[in-house]
Amino acid sequence: TSIRRASMIVVDSAEAAPREAGELVAAVENGIISWDQLVELRRVVAGLSPGRQSPKEDIYFKHFGIGVVDIAAAKLAYDIAKKRGVGLEVDI
């Protein structure tokens, strides 16, 4: 399965995973993974946990609809725009 192949399992909430992710629950129950292997997206975005280390790595991502995904997408867009020198900064 893709969970078995994954070098990293990223979720938007480790707390919600046991309630929201049936495939992860099954993988834990079958001894394929353990709950402590999950990495929260916020930790990857903040640089507290490494993301993909090589293009050959498979990352399994489970999204539960939590707002952190929107923040991660916004940060990625911001970083790309800043790197390319496009966009406009405004005071809010």
C-alpha positions in Angstrom: 0.0 0.0 0.0 1.0 3.6 -0.3 1.2 3.8 3.5 3.7 0.9 3.6 5.8 2.6 0.9 5.8 6.0 2.5 9.1 7.3 4.0 7.0 9.9 5.9 3.4 10.1 6.9 2.2 13.7 7.2 -1.2 14.7 8.7 -2.7 18.1 9.5 -3.6 16.9 13.0 -2.1 13.9 14.8 -4.8 14.3 17.4 -7.6 13.9 14.8 -5.9 11.0 12.9 -7.3 8.2 15.1 -10.8 9.5 14.7 -10.7 10.7 11.1 -8.3 8.4 9.2 -9.6 4.9 8.9 -6.7 3.8 6.7 -4.2 4.9 9.3 -6.1 3.2 12.1 -6.0 0.0 10.1 -2.3 0.4 9.4 -1.7 0.9 13.2 -3.9 -2.1 14.1 -2.0 -4.3 11.5 1.4 -3.2 12.9 2.4 -1.4 9.7 2.9 2.0 11.4 2.6 3.4 14.9 0.9 6.7 15.9 4.3 8.2 16.9 5.4 8.0 13.2 3.0 10.7 12.1 4.4 14.1 11.4 2.1 17.2 11.6 2.1 19.5 8.6 2.6 22.5 10.8 5.9 21.1 12.0 7.2 20.6 8.4 6.1 24.1 7.4 7.7 25.6 10.5 11.0 23.8 9.8 10.7 21.8 13.0 10.5 18.4 11.1 12.2 17.8 7.8 10.1 17.4 4.7 11.1 15.4 1.7 14.8 14.7 1.7 15.0 13.3 -1.8 12.8 13.4 -4.9 12.6 9.6 -4.7 10.9 9.6 -1.3 7.2 8.8 -1.1 5.3 11.1 1.3 1.8 10.0 2.4 -0.4 13.0 3.3 -3.7 12.8 5.0 -5.8 15.9 5.1 -8.7 16.3 7.5 -9.9 19.8 6.4 -8.1 21.7 9.2 -7.1 25.3 8.5 -3.4 24.6 8.8 -3.4 23.4 5.2 -4.7 26.7 4.0 -1.9 28.4 5.9 0.7 26.1 4.4 -0.6 26.8 0.9 -0.5 30.6 1.6 3.0 30.4 2.9 4.2 28.4 -0.2 2.6 31.0 -2.5 4.1 33.9 -0.5 7.6 32.3 -0.6 7.4 31.7 -4.3 6.2 35.2 -5.0 8.9 36.7 -2.8 11.6 34.6 -4.5 10.4 35.7 -7.9 10.1 39.4 -6.9 6.4 39.6 -7.7 3.4 40.7 -5.7 2.7 43.7 -3.5 3.2 44.0 0.2 0.4 45.9 2.0 0.0 47.0 5.6 -3.1 45.6 7.2 
